[in-house]
Amino acid sequence: MALEELGIACRFITVDADVEYNPDTYKFYKANGFIINQHKSLLQKKNYISMRYDLFKA
């Protein structure tokens, strides 16, 4: 069943994986289907990695 048929208005879940405290934090999200956002302003961040999960493909 498609998400729009379920009345879901959200498509992406986003997280900022804190890698300042634990550099491996993003691996948890990656293992659960999240991908790293590729916008250059987000890739320049040092203390977190911006990631997203697309609910549409779930």
PDB file of N, CA, C, O and CB in Angstrom:
ATOM      1  N   MET A   1       0.848  -1.183   0.000  1.00  0.00           N
ATOM      2  CA  MET A   1       0.000   0.000   0.000  1.00  0.00           C
ATOM      3  C   MET A   1       0.888   1.239   0.000  1.00  0.00           C
ATOM      4  O   MET A   1       1.855   1.316   0.759  1.00  0.00           O
ATOM      5  CB  MET A   1      -0.962   0.002   1.225  1.00  0.00           C
ATOM      6  N   ALA A   2       0.564   2.195  -0.842  1.00  0.00           N
ATOM      7  CA  ALA A   2       1.351   3.422  -0.955  1.00  0.00           C
ATOM      8  C   ALA A   2       1.152   4.314   0.264  1.00  0.00           C
ATOM      9  O   ALA A   2       0.090   4.303   0.886  1.00  0.00           O
ATOM     10  CB  ALA A   2       0.973   4.184  -2.230  1.00  0.00           C
ATOM     11  N   LEU A   3       2.177   5.082   0.599  1.00  0.00           N
ATOM     12  CA  LEU A   3       2.102   5.974   1.750  1.00  0.00           C
ATOM     13  C   LEU A   3       0.977   6.982   1.633  1.00  0.00           C
ATOM     14  O   LEU A   3       0.289   7.278   2.610  1.00  0.00           O
ATOM     15  CB  LEU A   3       3.405   6.696   1.927  1.00  0.00           C
ATOM     16  N   GLU A   4       0.793   7.515   0.416  1.00  0.00           N
ATOM     17  CA  GLU A   4      -0.267   8.520   0.255  1.00  0.00           C
ATOM     18  C   GLU A   4      -1.646   7.916   0.504  1.00  0.00           C
ATOM     19  O   GLU A   4      -2.562   8.620   0.930  1.00  0.00           O
ATOM     20  CB  GLU A   4      -0.213   9.134  -1.151  1.00  0.00           C
ATOM     21  N   GLU A   5      -1.800   6.629   0.243  1.00  0.00           N
ATOM     22  CA  GLU A   5      -3.072   5.959   0.524  1.00  0.00           C
ATOM     23  C   GLU A   5      -3.301   5.819   2.025  1.00  0.00           C
ATOM     24  O   GLU A   5      -4.440   5.710   2.478  1.00  0.00           O
ATOM     25  CB  GLU A   5      -3.107   4.579  -0.141  1.00  0.00           C
ATOM     26  N   LEU A   6      -2.225   5.821   2.783  1.00  0.00           N
ATOM     27  CA  LEU A   6      -2.329   5.724   4.237  1.00  0.00           C
ATOM     28  C   LEU A   6      -2.491   7.085   4.899  1.00  0.00           C
ATOM     29  O   LEU A   6      -2.693   7.170   6.110  1.00  0.00           O
ATOM     30  CB  LEU A   6      -1.109   5.030   4.797  1.00  0.00           C
ATOM     31  N   GLY A   7      -2.402   8.151   4.108  1.00  0.00           N
ATOM     32  CA  GLY A   7      -2.544   9.498   4.646  1.00  0.00           C
ATOM     33  C   GLY A   7      -1.279  10.018   5.312  1.00  0.00           C
ATOM     34  O   GLY A   7      -1.348  10.911   6.156  1.00  0.00           O
ATOM     35  N   ILE A   8      -0.130   9.473   4.947  1.00  0.00           N
ATOM     36  CA  ILE A   8       1.128   9.909   5.528  1.00  0.00           C
ATOM     37  C   ILE A   8       1.661  11.113   4.749  1.00  0.00           C
ATOM     38  O   ILE A   8       1.816  11.056   3.529  1.00  0.00           O
ATOM     39  CB  ILE A   8       2.160   8.754   5.532  1.00  0.00           C
ATOM     40  N   ALA A   9       1.936  12.192   5.464  1.00  0.00           N
ATOM     41  CA  ALA A   9       2.376  13.419   4.811  1.00  0.00           C
ATOM     42  C   ALA A   9       3.877  13.642   4.938  1.00  0.00           C
ATOM     43  O   ALA A   9       4.390  14.653   4.457  1.00  0.00           O
ATOM     44  CB  ALA A   9       1.640  14.598   5.387  1.00  0.00           C
ATOM     45  N   CYS A  10       4.574  12.737   5.562  1.00  0.00           N
ATOM     46  CA  CYS A  10       6.017  12.859   5.741  1.00  0.00           C
ATOM     47  C   CYS A  10       6.709  11.840   4.844  1.00  0.00           C
ATOM     48  O   CYS A  10       6.302  10.679   4.784  1.00  0.00           O
ATOM     49  CB  CYS A  10       6.420  12.652   7.234  1.00  0.00           C
ATOM     50  N   ARG A  11       7.747  12.272   4.155  1.00  0.00           N
ATOM     51  CA  ARG A  11       8.459  11.344   3.297  1.00  0.00           C
ATOM     52  C   ARG A  11       9.840  11.004   3.847  1.00  0.00           C
ATOM     53  O   ARG A  11      10.275   9.857   3.751  1.00  0.00           O
ATOM     54  CB  ARG A  11       8.584  11.920   1.907  1.00  0.00           C
ATOM     55  N   PHE A  12      10.532  11.980   4.418  1.00  0.00           N
ATOM     56  CA  PHE A  12      11.888  11.756   4.898  1.00  0.00           C
ATOM     57  C   PHE A  12      11.971  11.878   6.411  1.00  0.00           C
ATOM     58  O   PHE A  12      11.309  12.720   7.019  1.00  0.00           O
ATOM     59  CB  PHE A  12      12.845  12.734   4.245  1.00  0.00           C
ATOM     60  N   ILE A  13      12.789  11.031   7.003  1.00  0.00           N
ATOM     61  CA  ILE A  13      13.194  11.184   8.396  1.00  0.00           C
ATOM     62  C   ILE A  13      14.644  11.646   8.334  1.00  0.00           C
ATOM     63  O   ILE A  13      15.461  11.027   7.651  1.00  0.00           O
ATOM     64  CB  ILE A  13      13.020   9.828   9.242  1.00  0.00           C
ATOM     65  N   THR A  14      14.971  12.717   9.033  1.00  0.00           N
ATOM     66  CA  THR A  14      16.343  13.216   9.025  1.00  0.00           C
ATOM     67  C   THR A  14      16.934  13.153  10.420  1.00  0.00           C
ATOM     68  O   THR A  14      16.234  13.306  11.420  1.00  0.00           O
ATOM     69  CB  THR A  14      16.397  14.652   8.489  1.00  0.00           C
ATOM     70  N   VAL A  15      18.236  12.925  10.465  1.00  0.00           N
ATOM     71  CA  VAL A  15      18.962  12.916  11.733  1.00  0.00           C
ATOM     72  C   VAL A  15      20.289  13.639  11.543  1.00  0.00           C
ATOM     73  O   VAL A  15      20.825  13.704  10.436  1.00  0.00           O
ATOM     74  CB  VAL A  15      19.190  11.458  12.243  1.00  0.00           C
ATOM     75  N   ASP A  16      20.800  14.173  12.623  1.00  0.00           N
ATOM     76  CA  ASP A  16      22.159  14.693  12.666  1.00  0.00           C
ATOM     77  C   ASP A  16      22.924  13.769  13.609  1.00  0.00           C
ATOM     78  O   ASP A  16      22.856  13.915  14.830  1.00  0.00           O
ATOM     79  CB  ASP A  16      22.208  16.217  13.144  1.00  0.00           C
ATOM     80  N   ALA A  17      23.648  12.823  13.032  1.00  0.00           N
ATOM     81  CA  ALA A  17      24.386  11.843  13.823  1.00  0.00           C
ATOM     82  C   ALA A  17      25.601  12.513  14.453  1.00  0.00           C
ATOM     83  O   ALA A  17      26.516  12.941  13.749  1.00  0.00           O
ATOM     84  CB  ALA A  17      24.817  10.634  12.949  1.00  0.00           C
ATOM     85  N   ASP A  18      25.606  12.603  15.774  1.00  0.00           N
ATOM     86  CA  ASP A  18      26.677  13.271  16.518  1.00  0.00           C
ATOM     87  C   ASP A  18      27.948  12.430  16.481  1.00  0.00           C
ATOM     88  O   ASP A  18      28.036  11.397  17.144  1.00  0.00           O
ATOM     89  CB  ASP A  18      26.247  13.531  17.981  1.00  0.00           C
ATOM     90  N   VAL A  19      28.928  12.876  15.705  1.00  0.00           N
ATOM     91  CA  VAL A  19      30.191  12.144  15.596  1.00  0.00           C
ATOM     92  C   VAL A  19      31.310  12.807  16.400  1.00  0.00           C
ATOM     93  O   VAL A  19      32.445  12.332  16.405  1.00  0.00           O
ATOM     94  CB  VAL A  19      30.604  12.033  14.135  1.00  0.00           C
ATOM     95  N   GLU A  20      30.986  13.889  17.067  1.00  0.00           N
ATOM     96  CA  GLU A  20      31.975  14.546  17.922  1.00  0.00           C
ATOM     97  C   GLU A  20      32.225  13.694  19.170  1.00  0.00           C
ATOM     98  O   GLU A  20      33.372  13.502  19.575  1.00  0.00           O
ATOM     99  CB  GLU A  20      31.499  15.973  18.319  1.00  0.00           C
ATOM    100  N   TYR A  21      31.171  13.195  19.762  1.00  0.00           N
ATOM    101  CA  TYR A  21      31.282  12.365  20.968  1.00  0.00           C
ATOM    102  C   TYR A  21      31.659  10.925  20.620  1.00  0.00           C
ATOM    103  O   TYR A  21      32.511  10.325  21.274  1.00  0.00           O
ATOM    104  CB  TYR A  21      29.961  12.384  21.753  1.00  0.00           C
ATOM    105  N   ASN A  22      31.009  10.368  19.570  1.00  0.00           N
ATOM    106  CA  ASN A  22      31.279   8.993  19.148  1.00  0.00           C
ATOM    107  C   ASN A  22      31.357   8.959  17.625  1.00  0.00           C
ATOM    108  O   ASN A  22      30.326   9.051  16.960  1.00  0.00           O
ATOM    109  CB  ASN A  22      30.177   8.010  19.674  1.00  0.00           C
ATOM    110  N   PRO A  23      32.547   8.829  17.063  1.00  0.00           N
ATOM    111  CA  PRO A  23      32.720   8.862  15.608  1.00  0.00           C
ATOM    112  C   PRO A  23      31.966   7.768  14.848  1.00  0.00           C
ATOM    113  O   PRO A  23      31.783   7.887  13.636  1.00  0.00           O
ATOM    114  CB  PRO A  23      34.169   8.756  15.289  1.00  0.00           C
ATOM    115  N   ASP A  24      31.530   6.720  15.520  1.00  0.00           N
ATOM    116  CA  ASP A  24      30.835   5.609  14.864  1.00  0.00           C
ATOM    117  C   ASP A  24      29.307   5.721  14.906  1.00  0.00           C
ATOM    118  O   ASP A  24      28.610   4.820  14.440  1.00  0.00           O
ATOM    119  CB  ASP A  24      31.251   4.315  15.504  1.00  0.00           C
ATOM    120  N   THR A  25      28.788   6.810  15.455  1.00  0.00           N
ATOM    121  CA  THR A  25      27.340   6.962  15.601  1.00  0.00           C
ATOM    122  C   THR A  25      26.601   6.799  14.276  1.00  0.00           C
ATOM    123  O   THR A  25      25.551   6.157  14.230  1.00  0.00           O
ATOM    124  CB  THR A  25      27.019   8.317  16.198  1.00  0.00           C
ATOM    125  N   TYR A  26      27.134   7.368  13.207  1.00  0.00           N
ATOM    126  CA  TYR A  26      26.457   7.311  11.915  1.00  0.00           C
ATOM    127  C   TYR A  26      26.295   5.879  11.399  1.00  0.00           C
ATOM    128  O   TYR A  26      25.390   5.609  10.609  1.00  0.00           O
ATOM    129  CB  TYR A  26      27.220   8.135  10.900  1.00  0.00           C
ATOM    130  N   LYS A  27      27.149   4.969  11.831  1.00  0.00           N
ATOM    131  CA  LYS A  27      27.071   3.578  11.367  1.00  0.00           C
ATOM    132  C   LYS A  27      25.754   2.912  11.759  1.00  0.00           C
ATOM    133  O   LYS A  27      25.231   2.081  11.017  1.00  0.00           O
ATOM    134  CB  LYS A  27      28.238   2.773  11.927  1.00  0.00           C
ATOM    135  N   PHE A  28      25.219   3.278  12.926  1.00  0.00           N
ATOM    136  CA  PHE A  28      23.923   2.750  13.355  1.00  0.00           C
ATOM    137  C   PHE A  28      22.835   3.139  12.358  1.00  0.00           C
ATOM    138  O   PHE A  28      22.036   2.301  11.938  1.00  0.00           O
ATOM    139  CB  PHE A  28      23.567   3.265  14.767  1.00  0.00           C
ATOM    140  N   TYR A  29      22.812   4.408  11.989  1.00  0.00           N
ATOM    141  CA  TYR A  29      21.800   4.890  11.057  1.00  0.00           C
ATOM    142  C   TYR A  29      22.004   4.299   9.662  1.00  0.00           C
ATOM    143  O   TYR A  29      21.037   3.928   8.998  1.00  0.00           O
ATOM    144  CB  TYR A  29      21.828   6.418  10.992  1.00  0.00           C
ATOM    145  N   LYS A  30      23.252   4.211   9.218  1.00  0.00           N
ATOM    146  CA  LYS A  30      23.553   3.629   7.913  1.00  0.00           C
ATOM    147  C   LYS A  30      23.073   2.172   7.849  1.00  0.00           C
ATOM    148  O   LYS A  30      22.525   1.743   6.834  1.00  0.00           O
ATOM    149  CB  LYS A  30      25.069   3.710   7.625  1.00  0.00           C
ATOM    150  N   ALA A  31      23.277   1.431   8.911  1.00  0.00           N
ATOM    151  CA  ALA A  31      22.838   0.031   8.964  1.00  0.00           C
ATOM    152  C   ALA A  31      21.314  -0.096   8.909  1.00  0.00           C
ATOM    153  O   ALA A  31      20.783  -1.156   8.579  1.00  0.00           O
ATOM    154  CB  ALA A  31      23.364  -0.634  10.236  1.00  0.00           C
ATOM    155  N   ASN A  32      20.622   0.992   9.236  1.00  0.00           N
ATOM    156  CA  ASN A  32      19.159   0.988   9.229  1.00  0.00           C
ATOM    157  C   ASN A  32      18.578   1.726   8.030  1.00  0.00           C
ATOM    158  O   ASN A  32      17.412   2.120   8.050  1.00  0.00           O
ATOM    159  CB  ASN A  32      18.636   1.607  10.503  1.00  0.00           C
ATOM    160  N   GLY A  33      19.381   1.917   6.987  1.00  0.00           N
ATOM    161  CA  GLY A  33      18.877   2.449   5.726  1.00  0.00           C
ATOM    162  C   GLY A  33      19.019   3.935   5.510  1.00  0.00           C
ATOM    163  O   GLY A  33      18.594   4.436   4.469  1.00  0.00           O
ATOM    164  N   PHE A  34      19.600   4.665   6.449  1.00  0.00           N
ATOM    165  CA  PHE A  34      19.804   6.096   6.271  1.00  0.00           C
ATOM    166  C   PHE A  34      20.977   6.326   5.327  1.00  0.00           C
ATOM    167  O   PHE A  34      21.917   5.531   5.291  1.00  0.00           O
ATOM    168  CB  PHE A  34      20.048   6.794   7.632  1.00  0.00           C
ATOM    169  N   ILE A  35      20.922   7.420   4.559  1.00  0.00           N
ATOM    170  CA  ILE A  35      22.033   7.798   3.697  1.00  0.00           C
ATOM    171  C   ILE A  35      22.497   9.204   4.068  1.00  0.00           C
ATOM    172  O   ILE A  35      21.730   9.998   4.613  1.00  0.00           O
ATOM    173  CB  ILE A  35      21.626   7.725   2.198  1.00  0.00           C
ATOM    174  N   ILE A  36      23.748   9.498   3.770  1.00  0.00           N
ATOM    175  CA  ILE A  36      24.319  10.801   4.096  1.00  0.00           C
ATOM    176  C   ILE A  36      23.822  11.845   3.100  1.00  0.00           C
ATOM    177  O   ILE A  36      23.860  11.633   1.888  1.00  0.00           O
ATOM    178  CB  ILE A  36      25.867  10.738   4.094  1.00  0.00           C
ATOM    179  N   ASN A  37      23.352  12.982   3.632  1.00  0.00           N
ATOM    180  CA  ASN A  37      22.950  14.098   2.780  1.00  0.00           C
ATOM    181  C   ASN A  37      24.185  14.665   2.099  1.00  0.00           C
ATOM    182  O   ASN A  37      25.207  14.881   2.750  1.00  0.00           O
ATOM    183  CB  ASN A  37      22.216  15.197   3.599  1.00  0.00           C
ATOM    184  N   GLN A  38      24.100  14.908   0.791  1.00  0.00           N
ATOM    185  CA  GLN A  38      25.263  15.291   0.007  1.00  0.00           C
ATOM    186  C   GLN A  38      25.400  16.787  -0.259  1.00  0.00           C
ATOM    187  O   GLN A  38      26.307  17.190  -0.987  1.00  0.00           O
ATOM    188  CB  GLN A  38      25.226  14.582  -1.278  1.00  0.00           C
ATOM    189  N   HIS A  39      24.541  17.611   0.299  1.00  0.00           N
ATOM    190  CA  HIS A  39      24.655  19.054   0.080  1.00  0.00           C
ATOM    191  C   HIS A  39      25.977  19.543   0.670  1.00  0.00           C
ATOM    192  O   HIS A  39      26.329  19.186   1.795  1.00  0.00           O
ATOM    193  CB  HIS A  39      23.447  19.817   0.714  1.00  0.00           C
ATOM    194  N   LYS A  40      26.696  20.351  -0.082  1.00  0.00           N
ATOM    195  CA  LYS A  40      28.055  20.730   0.328  1.00  0.00           C
ATOM    196  C   LYS A  40      28.092  21.450   1.673  1.00  0.00           C
ATOM    197  O   LYS A  40      29.069  21.312   2.409  1.00  0.00           O
ATOM    198  CB  LYS A  40      28.683  21.611  -0.727  1.00  0.00           C
ATOM    199  N   SER A  41      27.065  22.208   2.009  1.00  0.00           N
ATOM    200  CA  SER A  41      27.073  22.890   3.308  1.00  0.00           C
ATOM    201  C   SER A  41      26.950  21.889   4.459  1.00  0.00           C
ATOM    202  O   SER A  41      27.456  22.132   5.555  1.00  0.00           O
ATOM    203  CB  SER A  41      25.927  23.917   3.380  1.00  0.00           C
ATOM    204  N   LEU A  42      26.281  20.772   4.207  1.00  0.00           N
ATOM    205  CA  LEU A  42      26.132  19.749   5.249  1.00  0.00           C
ATOM    206  C   LEU A  42      27.371  18.869   5.354  1.00  0.00           C
ATOM    207  O   LEU A  42      27.692  18.373   6.434  1.00  0.00           O
ATOM    208  CB  LEU A  42      24.907  18.882   4.969  1.00  0.00           C
ATOM    209  N   LEU A  43      28.058  18.677   4.252  1.00  0.00           N
ATOM    210  CA  LEU A  43      29.260  17.840   4.264  1.00  0.00           C
ATOM    211  C   LEU A  43      30.428  18.525   4.982  1.00  0.00           C
ATOM    212  O   LEU A  43      31.386  17.859   5.375  1.00  0.00           O
ATOM    213  CB  LEU A  43      29.665  17.489   2.833  1.00  0.00           C
ATOM    214  N   GLN A  44      30.357  19.840   5.155  1.00  0.00           N
ATOM    215  CA  GLN A  44      31.435  20.585   5.805  1.00  0.00           C
ATOM    216  C   GLN A  44      31.346  20.561   7.333  1.00  0.00           C
ATOM    217  O   GLN A  44      32.273  21.007   8.010  1.00  0.00           O
ATOM    218  CB  GLN A  44      31.422  22.015   5.325  1.00  0.00           C
ATOM    219  N   LYS A  45      30.264  20.055   7.872  1.00  0.00           N
ATOM    220  CA  LYS A  45      30.087  20.021   9.321  1.00  0.00           C
ATOM    221  C   LYS A  45      31.061  19.023   9.933  1.00  0.00           C
ATOM    222  O   LYS A  45      31.283  17.946   9.380  1.00  0.00           O
ATOM    223  CB  LYS A  45      28.629  19.655   9.691  1.00  0.00           C
ATOM    224  N   LYS A  46      31.636  19.379  11.060  1.00  0.00           N
ATOM    225  CA  LYS A  46      32.640  18.526  11.701  1.00  0.00           C
ATOM    226  C   LYS A  46      32.090  17.723  12.875  1.00  0.00           C
ATOM    227  O   LYS A  46      32.597  16.641  13.172  1.00  0.00           O
ATOM    228  CB  LYS A  46      33.791  19.369  12.174  1.00  0.00           C
ATOM    229  N   ASN A  47      31.052  18.239  13.551  1.00  0.00           N
ATOM    230  CA  ASN A  47      30.586  17.577  14.764  1.00  0.00           C
ATOM    231  C   ASN A  47      29.364  16.677  14.551  1.00  0.00           C
ATOM    232  O   ASN A  47      28.942  15.982  15.476  1.00  0.00           O
ATOM    233  CB  ASN A  47      30.265  18.608  15.794  1.00  0.00           C
ATOM    234  N   TYR A  48      28.800  16.685  13.352  1.00  0.00           N
ATOM    235  CA  TYR A  48      27.702  15.766  13.063  1.00  0.00           C
ATOM    236  C   TYR A  48      27.654  15.447  11.577  1.00  0.00           C
ATOM    237  O   TYR A  48      28.200  16.172  10.746  1.00  0.00           O
ATOM    238  CB  TYR A  48      26.361  16.359  13.525  1.00  0.00           C
ATOM    239  N   ILE A  49      26.987  14.346  11.268  1.00  0.00           N
ATOM    240  CA  ILE A  49      26.759  13.954   9.880  1.00  0.00           C
ATOM    241  C   ILE A  49      25.255  13.978   9.651  1.00  0.00           C
ATOM    242  O   ILE A  49      24.505  13.278  10.331  1.00  0.00           O
ATOM    243  CB  ILE A  49      27.370  12.533   9.563  1.00  0.00           C
ATOM    244  N   SER A  50      24.819  14.784   8.693  1.00  0.00           N
ATOM    245  CA  SER A  50      23.399  14.886   8.365  1.00  0.00           C
ATOM    246  C   SER A  50      23.004  13.693   7.489  1.00  0.00           C
ATOM    247  O   SER A  50      23.642  13.415   6.473  1.00  0.00           O
ATOM    248  CB  SER A  50      23.087  16.239   7.641  1.00  0.00           C
ATOM    249  N   MET A  51      21.938  12.992   7.901  1.00  0.00           N
ATOM    250  CA  MET A  51      21.506  11.792   7.185  1.00  0.00           C
ATOM    251  C   MET A  51      19.991  11.813   7.004  1.00  0.00           C
ATOM    252  O   MET A  51      19.276  12.517   7.717  1.00  0.00           O
ATOM    253  CB  MET A  51      21.944  10.512   7.941  1.00  0.00           C
ATOM    254  N   ARG A  52      19.513  11.024   6.031  1.00  0.00           N
ATOM    255  CA  ARG A  52      18.067  10.944   5.796  1.00  0.00           C
ATOM    256  C   ARG A  52      17.659   9.517   5.446  1.00  0.00           C
ATOM    257  O   ARG A  52      18.453   8.718   4.949  1.00  0.00           O
ATOM    258  CB  ARG A  52      17.645  11.908   4.671  1.00  0.00           C
ATOM    259  N   TYR A  53      16.388   9.231   5.723  1.00  0.00           N
ATOM    260  CA  TYR A  53      15.784   7.951   5.373  1.00  0.00           C
ATOM    261  C   TYR A  53      14.521   8.248   4.563  1.00  0.00           C
ATOM    262  O   TYR A  53      13.664   9.013   5.005  1.00  0.00           O
ATOM    263  CB  TYR A  53      15.459   7.092   6.659  1.00  0.00           C
ATOM    264  N   ASP A  54      14.409   7.655   3.403  1.00  0.00           N
ATOM    265  CA  ASP A  54      13.274   7.888   2.504  1.00  0.00           C
ATOM    266  C   ASP A  54      12.171   6.872   2.810  1.00  0.00           C
ATOM    267  O   ASP A  54      12.325   5.684   2.529  1.00  0.00           O
ATOM    268  CB  ASP A  54      13.717   7.790   1.007  1.00  0.00           C
ATOM    269  N   LEU A  55      11.073   7.335   3.379  1.00  0.00           N
ATOM    270  CA  LEU A  55       9.955   6.452   3.716  1.00  0.00           C
ATOM    271  C   LEU A  55       9.248   5.911   2.479  1.00  0.00           C
ATOM    272  O   LEU A  55       8.599   4.867   2.540  1.00  0.00           O
ATOM    273  CB  LEU A  55       8.960   7.188   4.589  1.00  0.00           C
ATOM    274  N   PHE A  56       9.370   6.611   1.367  1.00  0.00           N
ATOM    275  CA  PHE A  56       8.657   6.222   0.149  1.00  0.00           C
ATOM    276  C   PHE A  56       9.135   4.865  -0.376  1.00  0.00           C
ATOM    277  O   PHE A  56       8.345   4.102  -0.934  1.00  0.00           O
ATOM    278  CB  PHE A  56       8.837   7.292  -0.930  1.00  0.00           C
ATOM    279  N   LYS A  57      10.416   4.565  -0.202  1.00  0.00           N
ATOM    280  CA  LYS A  57      10.946   3.304  -0.687  1.00  0.00           C
ATOM    281  C   LYS A  57      10.797   2.179   0.339  1.00  0.00           C
ATOM    282  O   LYS A  57      11.104   1.023   0.047  1.00  0.00           O
ATOM    283  CB  LYS A  57      12.399   3.472  -1.060  1.00  0.00           C
ATOM    284  N   ALA A  58      10.332   2.517   1.527  1.00  0.00           N
ATOM    285  CA  ALA A  58      10.197   1.511   2.600  1.00  0.00           C
ATOM    286  C   ALA A  58       9.078   0.539   2.320  1.00  0.00           C
ATOM    287  O   ALA A  58       8.833  -0.366   3.118  1.00  0.00           O
ATOM    288  CB  ALA A  58       9.954   2.187   3.940  1.00  0.00           C
TER     289      ALA A  58
END
